[in-house]
Amino acid sequence: MNFSKITGTGSYIPIIKKENQKFLNHRFLNTDGTEIPSSNEVVIEKFKAITGIEERRYADKKYNTSDLAYFSALKAIEDAGVDKEELDYIILAHNFGDVKSAAIQSDILPSLATRVKYRLGIKNPNCVAYDILFGCPGWVEGVIQAQAFIKSGIAKKVLVIGAETLSRVLDKHDRDSMIYSDGAGACIVEKSDTDESSILSHATQTFAEEEAYFLFFGNSYSKNEDPDVRYIKMHGRKIYEFALNNVPKAMKSALDKSGISIDEVKKVFIHQANEKMDEAIIKRFFRLFKKPTPDGIMPMSIHKLGNSSVATVPTLLDLVLKGNIQDQEVKKGDVIILASVGAGMNINAVVYRY
């Protein structure tokens, strides 16, 4: 039987920091364009209390999403020690393509995965490169697809990348814009002959009734902005309730399929969307097993890096594996869960023995 093992990880964290206080002079508006009665100091204070975000990272103007993806891919390839010409697939998860700084148009021709293959200088035509549009769970879904290719015997080595520059699609008049950030994370998934270190199980769901448009593209809240330009928008309260009700059950489904006891789970790497939401999801997950939430089970990077969509889980995993998050580590043989939720609305989870 063919098993799938993560043999290397890499991430790229942009150098431009934007601390919360840098939003003090923003003109935040309600959805109808009216002024928010609270001062920006109060708005930012409430924002930090809920999300946990103190600062976020934005990409340098000269870099696009595919550039960030390439930087993280280089690190993952080096970490795994693989020959890039032996890669069977490059799977790149994103949501908005390459959006140049100050531009209003997304560029996805050619695909971002093709651009990364070009930048890597891979000559092998049998290395197939394609993109995934799957909301924030895109990178996790890419890992699931890599496992499927390996399990079927048509691939041995797959590069999976999650990259995004959400700073390019923000409405500066929307308070939710403070959540989003830029970044990229990648991993190499390789064929293994044993399940000693491998993907054990997974679960994926798409909810596409009213949930389909919980995240969407919409106009600026300011009537003075170009009405033909669209920005990322969300129904935050609905997403919060949806995630709390559905993500723990999807995680449980994946764990049940693995046959692994909840007591063996050492870490949960969950999409860095909102600190309070993530904490509530983990608490409900363990409650499904009638267990208290273990201390330190959930590493967090959102405080300093914000929500970089598809990049949050691979970046967080890379940071922990490289020892760059205080008091967090993964040891050989540890069972971990990778989980995400986002536009679609999509949910997925992977149970992995490191």
C-alpha positions in Angstrom: 0.0 0.0 0.0 1.2 3.5 -0.8 1.3 5.9 2.2 1.9 9.7 2.1 4.4 11.5 4.2 5.3 15.2 4.6 9.1 15.3 4.2 9.7 19.0 4.1 8.1 22.3 4.9 8.7 26.0 4.1 7.1 29.3 4.5 7.5 33.0 3.5 6.5 35.7 5.9 6.5 39.2 4.3 8.6 41.8 6.1 6.2 44.7 6.1 4.5 44.9 9.5 1.2 46.7 10.0 0.4 47.1 13.7 -3.1 47.8 14.9 -2.4 51.4 15.7 -1.7 52.1 12.0 -5.5 51.8 11.5 -6.2 54.7 13.8 -6.6 57.2 10.9 -8.7 54.9 8.8 -12.3 56.0 8.1 -14.3 52.9 9.0 -17.9 52.8 7.8 -21.0 50.6 8.4 -22.3 48.5 5.5 -24.6 51.2 4.4 -21.9 53.8 4.2 -22.8 55.6 7.5 -20.2 56.6 10.0 -19.4 54.2 12.9 -20.2 56.0 16.1 -17.3 54.5 18.1 -13.8 56.0 17.9 -11.1 54.0 16.1 -9.4 53.4 19.4 -12.5 51.5 20.6 -13.0 49.7 17.3 -9.4 48.5 17.3 -9.5 47.5 21.0 -12.7 45.4 20.4 -11.1 43.9 17.3 -8.0 42.8 19.2 -10.1 41.3 22.0 -12.0 39.1 19.6 -9.4 38.1 17.0 -6.2 38.3 19.0 -4.5 40.1 16.2 -1.9 42.7 17.2 -0.2 43.1 13.8 -0.2 41.5 10.4 2.2 41.2 7.5 1.8 42.7 4.0 3.8 41.8 0.9 6.3 44.2 -0.6 4.7 46.0 -3.6 7.2 44.3 -5.9 6.0 40.8 -5.0 2.8 39.1 -6.0 1.1 35.9 -4.7 3.1 33.7 -7.1 6.3 35.2 -5.8 5.5 34.4 -2.2 4.5 30.9 -3.3 7.8 30.5 -5.1 9.8 31.6 -2.0 8.0 29.1 0.3 8.4 26.3 -2.3 12.1 26.8 -2.5 12.4 26.3 1.3 10.1 23.2 1.3 12.1 21.6 -1.5 15.4 22.3 0.3 14.0 21.1 3.6 12.8 17.8 2.0 16.1 17.4 0.1 14.2 16.4 -3.1 15.2 16.9 -6.7 12.7 19.4 -8.2 12.8 17.6 -11.5 11.3 14.5 -9.7 8.1 16.4 -8.6 5.0 14.8 -10.2 2.6 17.6 -9.2 2.7 21.2 -8.1 -0.6 22.1 -6.4 -1.1 25.8 -5.5 -4.0 27.0 -3.4 -5.0 30.6 -3.5 -8.1 32.7 -3.9 -7.4 35.8 -5.9 -4.5 35.1 -8.2 -1.7 37.7 -8.7 -3.1 41.1 -7.9 -0.4 43.7 -8.5 -0.2 46.5 -5.9 -2.7 49.3 -6.6 -4.3 47.2 -9.4 -7.9 46.3 -9.7 -7.6 43.1 -11.8 -6.7 39.6 -10.8 -4.2 37.8 -13.1 -4.4 34.0 -13.2 -3.2 33.4 -16.8 -1.1 31.3 -16.7 -2.0 29.6 -13.5 0.0 30.5 -10.4 1.3 26.9 -10.2 2.7 27.2 -13.7 4.4 30.4 -12.7 6.0 28.7 -9.8 7.1 25.8 -11.9 8.6 28.3 -14.3 10.4 30.2 -11.5 11.8 26.9 -10.2 13.2 26.1 -13.6 11.6 22.7 -13.8 12.1 21.2 -17.3 10.2 18.0 -16.7 6.8 18.2 -18.7 5.4 15.4 -16.6 5.4 17.7 -13.5 1.8 18.8 -13.7 1.1 22.2 -12.2 -2.4 23.4 -11.3 -4.3 25.8 -9.0 -7.0 25.1 -6.3 -9.7 27.7 -5.6 -11.1 26.3 -2.3 -11.2 29.2 0.1 -9.0 29.1 3.2 -9.0 25.3 3.3 -7.2 25.2 -0.1 -3.8 24.1 1.1 -5.2 21.3 3.3 -7.3 20.2 0.4 -4.1 20.2 -1.7 -2.5 17.8 0.8 -5.6 15.6 0.5 -5.3 15.6 -3.3 -1.6 14.8 -3.1 -2.4 11.8 -0.9 -4.9 10.6 -3.5 -2.4 10.8 -6.3 0.2 8.9 -4.3 -2.3 6.3 -3.1 -3.4 5.7 -6.6 0.2 5.1 -7.7 0.4 8.0 -10.2 2.6 10.2 -8.1 5.5 9.8 -5.7 6.4 13.4 -4.9 4.0 16.4 -4.7 4.7 20.0 -3.9 1.7 21.7 -2.2 1.6 25.4 -1.7 -0.8 27.9 -0.1 -0.2 31.6 -0.9 -2.2 34.8 -0.7 -1.9 38.6 -0.8 -5.2 39.6 0.8 -3.9 43.1 1.3 -4.5 43.7 -2.4 -8.3 43.0 -2.1 -9.2 45.0 1.0 -11.8 47.7 1.5 -10.0 50.2 3.7 -13.4 51.4 5.0 -14.4 47.9 6.3 -13.4 47.0 9.9 -13.0 43.4 8.8 -10.0 44.5 6.6 -7.9 44.4 9.8 -8.1 40.7 9.9 -6.4 39.9 6.6 -2.7 39.5 5.7 -0.3 38.1 3.2 1.9 35.0 3.3 2.8 31.6 1.9 3.5 28.1 3.1 4.4 24.9 1.4 5.2 21.3 1.9 6.5 18.2 0.0 4.3 15.1 0.2 6.1 11.9 -0.7 5.2 8.3 -1.1 6.1 6.1 1.8 6.0 2.3 2.2 4.9 2.4 5.8 2.4 4.3 7.9 5.0 5.0 10.5 4.8 8.7 9.5 1.9 9.4 7.2 -1.5 10.8 6.5 -3.9 8.6 8.4 -7.3 9.9 7.3 -9.2 13.0 6.2 -12.6 14.6 5.9 -13.9 17.3 3.5 -17.3 19.0 3.2 -18.8 21.8 1.1 -21.9 23.6 2.4 -23.5 25.5 -0.5 -27.0 26.6 0.5 -27.1 30.0 2.2 -23.6 29.3 3.4 -22.2 29.6 -0.1 -22.2 33.4 0.1 -21.0 33.9 3.7 -17.7 35.2 2.0 -18.1 37.1 -1.2 -16.8 40.0 -3.4 -18.7 43.2 -2.8 -18.5 47.0 -3.2 -16.6 49.3 -0.8 -18.7 50.7 2.1 -17.7 54.1 0.9 -20.0 55.6 -1.8 -17.0 57.6 -3.0 -15.1 54.5 -4.2 -15.4 53.1 -7.7 -18.6 51.0 -7.8 -17.1 48.6 -10.3 -14.3 47.6 -8.0 -14.9 44.7 -5.7 -13.4 43.7 -2.4 -13.4 40.7 -0.1 -16.4 40.8 2.2 -17.8 38.5 4.8 -20.8 37.9 7.1 -18.6 37.5 10.2 -21.3 36.4 12.7 -22.7 33.8 10.4 -19.2 32.4 9.7 -18.5 32.3 13.4 -21.6 30.3 14.1 -21.2 28.1 11.1 -17.6 27.2 12.1 -18.5 26.4 15.7 -21.3 24.1 14.6 -19.6 22.3 11.8 -15.8 22.3 12.1 -15.6 20.2 15.3 -17.8 17.5 13.7 -15.6 17.4 10.6 -12.5 17.0 12.7 -14.2 14.2 14.7 -15.2 12.5 11.4 -11.6 12.5 10.3 -10.3 11.3 13.6 -12.9 8.5 13.8 -11.8 7.3 10.3 -8.2 7.1 11.5 -9.0 4.8 14.4 -6.8 7.0 16.6 -7.9 7.8 20.1 -8.5 11.5 21.0 -6.0 11.0 23.8 -3.2 10.5 21.2 -3.8 13.8 19.5 -0.9 16.1 20.5 -1.5 19.2 18.4 -4.2 20.8 16.3 -3.1 23.1 13.5 -6.2 25.1 12.7 -6.7 27.9 10.2 -5.7 31.2 11.9 -9.0 33.1 11.3 -10.0 34.4 14.7 -8.5 33.5 18.1 -11.8 33.3 20.0 -13.4 31.3 17.2 -10.5 28.8 17.0 -10.5 28.4 20.8 -14.2 27.7 20.8 -13.8 25.2 17.9 -11.1 23.3 19.8 -13.1 23.3 23.0 -16.2 21.9 21.2 -14.1 19.3 19.4 -12.8 17.8 22.7 -16.2 18.1 24.2 -17.5 15.7 21.5 -15.2 13.1 23.1 -16.2 14.3 26.6 -12.7 15.5 27.2 -11.3 18.8 28.5 -9.1 20.8 26.1 -5.5 20.0 26.8 -3.1 22.9 27.5 -1.0 23.9 24.6 -2.9 21.7 22.1 -3.4 24.6 19.6 -0.4 26.6 18.4 -1.2 30.1 17.3 0.4 32.6 14.9 -2.5 34.9 14.3 -1.3 37.5 16.9 1.6 38.6 14.8 0.8 37.3 11.3 -3.0 37.9 11.0 -5.2 35.8 8.7 -3.4 34.9 5.5 -6.1 32.5 4.3 -4.6 29.4 2.6 -1.2 30.2 4.0 -2.1 30.1 7.7 -1.9 26.3 8.3 1.2 25.5 6.3 3.0 28.6 7.8 2.0 27.6 11.3 3.1 24.0 10.7 6.5 25.1 9.4 7.0 27.6 12.2 6.4 24.9 14.8 8.4 22.2 13.1 11.3 24.6 12.8 11.1 25.6 16.5 10.0 29.2 15.9 6.9 29.3 18.2 7.6 29.4 21.9 6.7 26.3 23.9 5.4 24.4 20.9 6.9 21.4 19.3 6.0 18.2 17.4 7.9 15.0 18.2 8.4 11.9 16.1 5.3 9.7 16.3 3.0 12.5 17.5 -0.5 12.5 16.0 -1.6 16.0 14.8 -4.7 17.4 13.1 -4.6 19.9 10.3 -8.0 21.7 9.9 -9.5 24.7 8.1 -12.8 26.4 7.2 -13.5 29.1 4.6 -15.2 30.3 1.5 -17.5 27.8 -0.1 -18.3 27.2 2.7 -15.7 24.5 2.8 -14.3 22.5 5.8 -11.6 19.9 5.9 -9.3 18.1 8.3 -6.4 15.7 8.0 -5.1 13.4 10.7 -1.4 12.9 10.4 1.2 10.9 12.3 4.5 12.8 12.3 
